């Protein structure tokens, strides 16, 4: 008897999950993923290029020091990119639902 009850509970959970699924048209899904991927990428790329321009051209930092500054900055931009990616994705999904 307990096994049958467990099976019924599992079936009811599966049916509840099926009811909670939201179908999204393929074009909207593609637009959301495309925008949420590229916008943070361009923002972080722009920040990186500004950083490079100011540190190489304006401050004339030697390449030896530049090598030590660059990796932490790239990790920071990667962290920023991931956070922006999640933020934009969640915002776009909230607007659709």
Steps between C-alpha positions, in 0.01 A plus 500: 500500500766759584669445163175566315449817700853613413432430132182711517691780669769491233236502225325799656833684529576430134156626398550818707835560332342454158243766587774744606687485167482821297540464127692777328503551123833412341563849360442668836724245667776570245466878543519476878810283492667708229440833675585373846828355370621788285409805711718404800774383264516838327490687830790300639692521173458877501625523858800285410588714197470821705722347766758400241495840335547693824763275647707448186476836328433757768684362802778327304526207741789265418401161354640315804260674735219482246527119500433497876206739478325339203397155639317628810323756285395234250364283785309799633348563157407134466325513838322820392401336172346200673306721740370720219408191301290365787343838573396567141374146450282514811368846411402395148333184627299699756372731227381208290321312775 
